[in-house]
Amino acid sequence: MLFEIFDNLTEMNKKIPAKKMVQAQAGKTKIALLKNQNEKWIAFKDACPHLQIPLTKGELTDDNCVLCTFHRYKFSLENGEEVNGKNTSPLRFFALFEKQNKLFVEIADEDLIEKDEFSF
């Protein structure tokens, strides 16, 4: 399912600098958005796979990772894997599309269902 994230991408590119995470809503799903150092938008579920803490409250590191500051889980923004060998699922990335100066995110139906750490 496609969700419109920004209705004026030109303005959002001016307001949100590279390497700054922001939270956006797509239906009931919270997503983390950021522009990488190459000015390319990246979207992933705004929940640490470990305990579902919002990753937008975490830190972006110089080695292109996002760090969950709650338990120090560190995820690569290239492949989503936890880089320190901790046993957890990878980040869940979402596809982004630009059309008519708007930014859209595509989220699969199974990702639209809100789950907590006790859901299977």
N, C-alpha and C positions, 0 to 999 in steps of 0.2 A: 504494500500500500504506500502511495506517495503522500508526503506531507510537506506543505510549504513552510519553510523555516524563516526566510527573509523575503520580504516583498520588495526590497530595494537593495540589491547586492552591492551596487556602487557605493551607497551610503554606509553599509555595514563594513565594506572593505576599508573605508576611511576611519570608522569608529573603533574597529577591533584590530589592534596591531598584531603582527606575527608573534607566535609563541605565547598567546594569551588564551586561556580556556574560558568558555562561557557555557552556561547551561541553557538548553532550549527544550521545548516540549513538543512531542510528536504524538498526538492522541494522549494516551496515559503514560507513554514512555518518555522518561527524561534522558536526553542525550547530551553528551559533551561535544562541543565544537571548538576547533582551533584551526588557525592557519599555521602551517609549518614554516620553517625558515625560507622555503621556496614560494611562499604565498599561496600554497595549495590548501584548500579546506579539507579537514579530516573530521569524521563523526564516529563516535562510539558510544555504547551504553554508559550512562553516567552512574556506574555502580561498580565498585571494586568486586571482582569475581570472588574474593575471599569472604567478605561479610557485608557486601552491598553498600558500603560507605560511598557517598558521592565523590567521584574522582575530581570533580571541579573544585573541591575543597583541598585537593592535593597540590603537588608541585610539578612543574615541568623541569626536567633536568637538561643539562648541557649535552648529554649523550643521546638525545632524542627519545626520552622515556617520560612516562608519567609516574609519579611516586604517590602512593596512598600513604598519607601521613599517620594513619591510625596504627597500622602494624608494619609499615615500611615495605609493603609489597611494591615492586617496581616493574612496570610493564613497558615493553618496546612499542613505540608508535609505528614501527614498520611492520611487525608481524603479530603484535598483541601478546606475545609470550612474556611470562614472568622471568626476568633476566638473572635473578639471584638463586635460581634453583628451588624456590619454594613451590610446594605442591598445590597448584590451583589451576583453574581454567584460564584460558587466555581472554583478552578483551574481545568484546563483540563489536566489530566494525559495521558501519552502515554505508551504503552507496549514496553519494551526493550527485545531484544533477543541477546544472544551471540552464535556465530557459527564460528568455525575455526579461533579463536582469533580475530574476528571482532565483533563490536557492531552495531546492527540494531535497528531502531525504527519503530513501526507500527503506521501509521496515517490513520484514516478513511477518506474517500473521502470528507465528509462534512467539515472536519477540514483543508483540503488542500486549500479551498477557502479563500482568504484574505478578511476579513471583517473589517470595521471600526465601530466606535460607533454609526453610523447612519444606519447601515445595519440591516435587519430583517431576 
